[in-house]
Amino acid sequence: MSMMLAPAPAAVARWRRDWETVMRFYQPGRDEFLSAGLAAVEQTLGRSPERVLDVGGGPGTTAEAMLRRWPGAHVTVLDVDPALLALTGTAMPHVSTVRADIATEQWLASAGGPYDVVLALMTVHYLTADRVRDWYAEARQLLRPGGLLLVGDAMRDAASVVPAPPAGGGADPWAAWWSMLGGEPAMAPLLRQRAAVLTGLACAEFIAPVHWHRDAARRAGFADATVLHQRADHVLVSFRRPGDIR
């Protein structure tokens, strides 16, 4: 599925750059996290991956970074948000996009596969604890034997959570980015569609320690849980589906 927008390519490129700025605010060291994950994939597979699924990939900036390193890979971006997927489809028409909600098991039927790599950066915290457990089992089904699941998110004792204020005490960067997009007339139809799609959906703000994720993934059939990178409370962990790498 490919979605295209009317705005000039320069405008779409600017919005996507600004998105990365927002993501770096919420995930310090984002570039280092991604570099560590991509290097682990190559080391585990012994080659570049052929098929990658970016879960919660938004406007495709992570997919773009992966394709710079793996230009021959087929990358699919999956997200619930039609506006963000439209930015992906406009900037990178060669990338597959899938609109699906990982809060329900129905996303599995839309996700395709099998994949060498399934990646979820700053995504699983949207789900409840029970749903995350199920999601690990579903993600495993999408992987080839020997494939890798990469999960990067806030991982700490939930009791210790103290929300960080916006830098400089200013406006929340997430809200500011969406407010900017709301001022673009060409985005109005997609933003109306987005509002309808997201009605009733809410972020669970789920946070758990690394050992919780390791145990949930093990129970879902994964092996070799490895912490690839950590900065403050943000951690990137890889989980391997057992079996011979194809």
C-alpha positions as a Markdown table, in Angstrom:
| # | Residue | x | y | z |
|---|---|---|---|---|
| 1 | Met | 0.0 | 0.0 | 0.0 |
| 2 | Ser | 1.5 | 3.4 | -1.0 |
| 3 | Met | 0.0 | 6.7 | 0.0 |
| 4 | Met | 0.9 | 10.0 | -1.7 |
| 5 | Leu | 0.5 | 13.6 | -0.6 |
| 6 | Ala | 0.0 | 16.8 | -2.5 |
| 7 | Pro | 2.6 | 19.0 | -0.6 |
| 8 | Ala | 5.9 | 19.7 | -2.3 |
| 9 | Pro | 8.7 | 17.2 | -1.7 |
| 10 | Ala | 10.7 | 19.9 | 0.1 |
| 11 | Ala | 7.9 | 20.4 | 2.7 |
| 12 | Val | 7.5 | 16.6 | 3.3 |
| 13 | Ala | 11.3 | 16.3 | 3.8 |
| 14 | Arg | 11.2 | 19.2 | 6.3 |
| 15 | Trp | 8.4 | 17.6 | 8.3 |
| 16 | Arg | 10.3 | 14.3 | 8.4 |
| 17 | Arg | 13.5 | 16.0 | 9.6 |
| 18 | Asp | 11.5 | 17.8 | 12.3 |
| 19 | Trp | 10.0 | 14.4 | 13.3 |
| 20 | Glu | 13.5 | 13.1 | 13.9 |
| 21 | Thr | 14.3 | 16.1 | 16.1 |
| 22 | Val | 11.2 | 15.2 | 18.2 |
| 23 | Met | 12.2 | 11.6 | 18.4 |
| 24 | Arg | 15.8 | 12.5 | 19.5 |
| 25 | Phe | 14.2 | 14.5 | 22.3 |
| 26 | Tyr | 12.3 | 11.5 | 23.6 |
| 27 | Gln | 15.1 | 9.0 | 22.9 |
| 28 | Pro | 18.5 | 10.4 | 23.6 |
| 29 | Gly | 21.2 | 8.6 | 21.7 |
| 30 | Arg | 18.7 | 7.5 | 19.0 |
| 31 | Asp | 21.4 | 7.3 | 16.3 |
| 32 | Glu | 23.6 | 5.1 | 18.5 |
| 33 | Phe | 20.7 | 2.8 | 19.3 |
| 34 | Leu | 20.0 | 2.3 | 15.6 |
| 35 | Ser | 23.6 | 1.8 | 14.7 |
| 36 | Ala | 24.0 | -0.9 | 17.4 |
| 37 | Gly | 20.9 | -2.7 | 16.2 |
| 38 | Leu | 21.9 | -2.7 | 12.6 |
| 39 | Ala | 25.4 | -4.0 | 13.5 |
| 40 | Ala | 23.9 | -6.8 | 15.6 |
| 41 | Val | 21.7 | -7.8 | 12.7 |
| 42 | Glu | 24.7 | -8.2 | 10.4 |
| 43 | Gln | 26.7 | -10.1 | 12.9 |
| 44 | Thr | 23.8 | -12.5 | 13.7 |
| 45 | Leu | 22.7 | -13.1 | 10.1 |
| 46 | Gly | 26.2 | -13.0 | 8.7 |
| 47 | Arg | 24.8 | -10.8 | 5.9 |
| 48 | Ser | 22.5 | -7.9 | 5.3 |
| 49 | Pro | 18.8 | -8.7 | 5.8 |
| 50 | Glu | 16.6 | -9.2 | 2.8 |
| 51 | Arg | 13.3 | -8.3 | 4.5 |
| 52 | Val | 12.7 | -6.0 | 7.4 |
| 53 | Leu | 9.5 | -4.9 | 9.2 |
| 54 | Asp | 9.6 | -1.6 | 11.0 |
| 55 | Val | 6.7 | -1.7 | 13.5 |
| 56 | Gly | 5.4 | 1.7 | 14.5 |
| 57 | Gly | 7.7 | 3.2 | 11.8 |
| 58 | Gly | 5.8 | 6.5 | 11.5 |
| 59 | Pro | 7.0 | 8.7 | 8.6 |
| 60 | Gly | 9.7 | 6.3 | 7.6 |
| 61 | Thr | 12.8 | 8.0 | 8.9 |
| 62 | Thr | 14.1 | 4.8 | 10.6 |
| 63 | Ala | 13.3 | 2.8 | 7.4 |
| 64 | Glu | 15.3 | 5.4 | 5.5 |
| 65 | Ala | 18.3 | 5.0 | 7.8 |
| 66 | Met | 18.1 | 1.2 | 7.3 |
| 67 | Leu | 18.0 | 1.5 | 3.5 |
| 68 | Arg | 21.1 | 3.7 | 3.5 |
| 69 | Arg | 23.0 | 0.8 | 5.1 |
| 70 | Trp | 21.1 | -2.0 | 3.4 |
| 71 | Pro | 20.1 | -0.6 | 0.0 |
| 72 | Gly | 19.0 | -4.0 | -1.3 |
| 73 | Ala | 16.6 | -4.8 | 1.5 |
| 74 | His | 12.9 | -4.8 | 1.2 |
| 75 | Val | 11.5 | -2.7 | 4.1 |
| 76 | Thr | 7.9 | -2.5 | 5.2 |
| 77 | Val | 6.7 | 0.2 | 7.5 |
| 78 | Leu | 3.7 | -0.6 | 9.7 |
| 79 | Asp | 1.8 | 2.0 | 11.7 |
| 80 | Val | -1.7 | 2.7 | 12.8 |
| 81 | Asp | -1.4 | 6.4 | 11.8 |
| 82 | Pro | -2.5 | 7.2 | 8.2 |
| 83 | Ala | -1.0 | 10.6 | 8.2 |
| 84 | Leu | 2.5 | 9.3 | 9.2 |
| 85 | Leu | 2.3 | 6.5 | 6.6 |
| 86 | Ala | 1.4 | 9.0 | 4.0 |
| 87 | Leu | 4.7 | 10.9 | 4.7 |
| 88 | Thr | 6.5 | 7.6 | 4.2 |
| 89 | Gly | 4.7 | 6.8 | 1.0 |
| 90 | Thr | 5.4 | 10.2 | -0.4 |
| 91 | Ala | 9.1 | 10.4 | 0.5 |
| 92 | Met | 9.8 | 6.7 | -0.2 |
| 93 | Pro | 7.4 | 5.3 | -2.7 |
| 94 | His | 9.6 | 2.2 | -3.1 |
| 95 | Val | 8.9 | 1.2 | 0.6 |
| 96 | Ser | 5.8 | -0.8 | 1.5 |
| 97 | Thr | 3.5 | 0.7 | 4.0 |
| 98 | Val | 0.8 | -1.2 | 6.1 |
| 99 | Arg | -1.8 | 0.4 | 8.3 |
| 100 | Ala | -2.5 | -1.8 | 11.3 |
| 101 | Asp | -3.0 | -1.5 | 15.0 |
| 102 | Ile | -0.7 | -3.6 | 17.1 |
| 103 | Ala | -3.0 | -3.3 | 20.1 |
| 104 | Thr | -5.0 | -6.1 | 18.5 |
| 105 | Glu | -3.9 | -9.4 | 17.2 |
| 106 | Gln | -5.4 | -8.6 | 13.8 |
| 107 | Trp | -2.3 | -6.7 | 12.9 |
| 108 | Leu | -0.5 | -10.0 | 12.3 |
| 109 | Ala | -2.7 | -10.8 | 9.2 |
| 110 | Ser | -1.7 | -7.5 | 7.6 |
| 111 | Ala | 2.0 | -7.6 | 8.4 |
| 112 | Gly | 3.2 | -10.0 | 5.8 |
| 113 | Gly | 6.5 | -11.8 | 6.2 |
| 114 | Pro | 8.5 | -13.8 | 6.8 |
| 115 | Tyr | 11.1 | -11.3 | 7.8 |
| 116 | Asp | 14.8 | -11.5 | 8.7 |
| 117 | Val | 14.3 | -8.6 | 11.2 |
| 118 | Val | 11.3 | -7.1 | 13.0 |
| 119 | Leu | 12.1 | -3.7 | 14.6 |
| 120 | Ala | 10.1 | -1.8 | 17.2 |
| 121 | Leu | 11.6 | 1.5 | 18.4 |
| 122 | Met | 9.6 | 3.5 | 21.0 |
| 123 | Thr | 6.5 | 1.5 | 20.2 |
| 124 | Val | 5.7 | -1.2 | 22.8 |
| 125 | His | 5.1 | 1.3 | 25.5 |
| 126 | Tyr | 1.8 | 2.1 | 23.8 |
| 127 | Leu | 0.6 | -1.4 | 24.8 |
| 128 | Thr | -0.6 | -2.9 | 28.1 |
| 129 | Ala | 1.6 | -5.5 | 29.8 |
| 130 | Asp | -0.7 | -8.4 | 28.8 |
| 131 | Arg | -0.8 | -7.1 | 25.2 |
| 132 | Val | 3.0 | -6.8 | 25.1 |
| 133 | Arg | 3.3 | -10.5 | 26.1 |
| 134 | Asp | 1.0 | -11.5 | 23.3 |
| 135 | Trp | 2.7 | -9.2 | 20.9 |
| 136 | Tyr | 6.1 | -10.9 | 21.5 |
| 137 | Ala | 4.5 | -14.2 | 20.4 |
| 138 | Glu | 3.0 | -12.6 | 17.3 |
| 139 | Ala | 6.2 | -11.0 | 16.3 |
| 140 | Arg | 8.0 | -14.3 | 16.6 |
| 141 | Gln | 5.5 | -15.7 | 14.0 |
| 142 | Leu | 6.7 | -13.1 | 11.5 |
| 143 | Leu | 10.3 | -14.0 | 11.7 |
| 144 | Arg | 12.3 | -16.6 | 9.7 |
| 145 | Pro | 14.2 | -19.1 | 11.8 |
| 146 | Gly | 17.3 | -17.4 | 13.2 |
| 147 | Gly | 15.7 | -14.0 | 12.6 |
| 148 | Leu | 16.0 | -11.1 | 15.1 |
| 149 | Leu | 13.4 | -9.0 | 16.9 |
| 150 | Leu | 14.8 | -5.6 | 18.1 |
| 151 | Val | 12.9 | -3.7 | 20.7 |
| 152 | Gly | 14.1 | -0.3 | 21.9 |
| 153 | Asp | 12.1 | 1.6 | 24.5 |
| 154 | Ala | 12.1 | 2.9 | 28.0 |
| 155 | Met | 12.8 | 0.0 | 30.3 |
| 156 | Arg | 12.9 | 0.6 | 34.0 |
| 157 | Asp | 11.0 | 0.0 | 37.2 |
| 158 | Ala | 7.6 | 1.7 | 36.6 |
| 159 | Ala | 7.6 | 3.0 | 40.1 |
| 160 | Ser | 10.7 | 5.1 | 39.4 |
| 161 | Val | 9.1 | 6.9 | 36.4 |
| 162 | Val | 9.4 | 10.7 | 36.6 |
| 163 | Pro | 8.2 | 12.4 | 33.3 |
| 164 | Ala | 10.8 | 14.7 | 31.9 |
| 165 | Pro | 9.7 | 18.2 | 31.3 |
| 166 | Pro | 10.1 | 19.7 | 27.8 |
| 167 | Ala | 13.5 | 21.2 | 27.2 |
| 168 | Gly | 13.7 | 24.8 | 28.4 |
| 169 | Gly | 10.2 | 24.6 | 29.9 |
| 170 | Gly | 8.7 | 25.2 | 26.4 |
| 171 | Ala | 5.9 | 23.5 | 24.5 |
| 172 | Asp | 5.9 | 19.7 | 24.3 |
| 173 | Pro | 7.8 | 18.8 | 21.1 |
| 174 | Trp | 5.3 | 16.1 | 20.1 |
| 175 | Ala | 2.3 | 18.5 | 20.4 |
| 176 | Ala | 4.3 | 21.2 | 18.7 |
| 177 | Trp | 5.0 | 19.0 | 15.7 |
| 178 | Trp | 1.4 | 17.9 | 15.3 |
| 179 | Ser | 0.3 | 21.6 | 15.6 |
| 180 | Met | 2.7 | 22.5 | 12.8 |
| 181 | Leu | 1.3 | 19.8 | 10.6 |
| 182 | Gly | -2.3 | 20.9 | 11.5 |
| 183 | Gly | -1.4 | 24.3 | 10.0 |
| 184 | Glu | -0.8 | 22.7 | 6.5 |
| 185 | Pro | -3.9 | 22.8 | 4.4 |
| 186 | Ala | -2.8 | 19.9 | 2.3 |
| 187 | Met | -2.7 | 17.6 | 5.4 |
| 188 | Ala | -6.3 | 18.4 | 6.5 |
| 189 | Pro | -8.0 | 15.4 | 4.9 |
| 190 | Leu | -5.4 | 13.0 | 6.3 |
| 191 | Leu | -5.5 | 14.6 | 9.7 |
| 192 | Arg | -9.3 | 14.1 | 9.7 |
| 193 | Gln | -8.8 | 10.5 | 8.8 |
| 194 | Arg | -6.2 | 10.2 | 11.6 |
| 195 | Ala | -8.6 | 11.6 | 14.2 |
| 196 | Ala | -11.2 | 9.1 | 13.2 |
| 197 | Val | -8.7 | 6.2 | 13.3 |
| 198 | Leu | -7.3 | 7.2 | 16.7 |
| 199 | Thr | -10.6 | 7.7 | 18.4 |
| 200 | Gly | -10.7 | 5.6 | 21.5 |
| 201 | Leu | -7.0 | 4.7 | 21.3 |
| 202 | Ala | -4.6 | 5.7 | 24.0 |
| 203 | Cys | -1.0 | 5.1 | 25.0 |
| 204 | Ala | -0.7 | 2.7 | 27.9 |
| 205 | Glu | 2.6 | 4.3 | 28.9 |
| 206 | Phe | 3.8 | 0.8 | 29.7 |
| 207 | Ile | 7.3 | 0.6 | 31.2 |
| 208 | Ala | 9.0 | -2.5 | 32.7 |
| 209 | Pro | 12.6 | -3.5 | 33.4 |
| 210 | Val | 14.8 | -5.4 | 30.9 |
| 211 | His | 14.3 | -8.7 | 32.8 |
| 212 | Trp | 10.5 | -8.4 | 32.4 |
| 213 | His | 10.9 | -8.1 | 28.6 |
| 214 | Arg | 13.5 | -10.9 | 28.5 |
| 215 | Asp | 11.1 | -13.2 | 30.4 |
| 216 | Ala | 8.1 | -12.3 | 28.2 |
| 217 | Ala | 10.1 | -12.9 | 25.1 |
| 218 | Arg | 11.4 | -16.2 | 26.4 |
| 219 | Arg | 7.9 | -17.4 | 27.2 |
| 220 | Ala | 7.0 | -16.4 | 23.6 |
| 221 | Gly | 9.7 | -18.7 | 22.2 |
| 222 | Phe | 12.6 | -16.3 | 21.7 |
| 223 | Ala | 16.2 | -17.1 | 22.7 |
| 224 | Asp | 19.4 | -15.2 | 23.2 |
| 225 | Ala | 18.1 | -11.9 | 24.7 |
| 226 | Thr | 21.0 | -9.4 | 24.4 |
| 227 | Val | 21.2 | -5.8 | 25.5 |
| 228 | Leu | 22.7 | -4.1 | 22.6 |
| 229 | His | 22.7 | -0.5 | 23.8 |
| 230 | Gln | 21.6 | 1.4 | 26.8 |
| 231 | Arg | 21.5 | 5.1 | 27.6 |
| 232 | Ala | 19.9 | 6.2 | 30.9 |
| 233 | Asp | 16.5 | 4.4 | 31.0 |
| 234 | His | 16.3 | 3.7 | 27.3 |
| 235 | Val | 17.4 | 0.2 | 26.2 |
| 236 | Leu | 17.7 | -1.7 | 22.9 |
| 237 | Val | 17.4 | -5.5 | 23.2 |
| 238 | Ser | 17.6 | -8.2 | 20.6 |
| 239 | Phe | 15.7 | -11.5 | 20.7 |
| 240 | Arg | 16.5 | -14.3 | 18.3 |
| 241 | Arg | 14.0 | -16.8 | 17.0 |
| 242 | Pro | 15.6 | -20.2 | 17.4 |
| 243 | Gly | 16.5 | -22.2 | 14.3 |
| 244 | Asp | 19.0 | -22.2 | 11.4 |
| 245 | Ile | 19.5 | -18.9 | 9.7 |
| 246 | Arg | 18.3 | -19.0 | 6.1 |
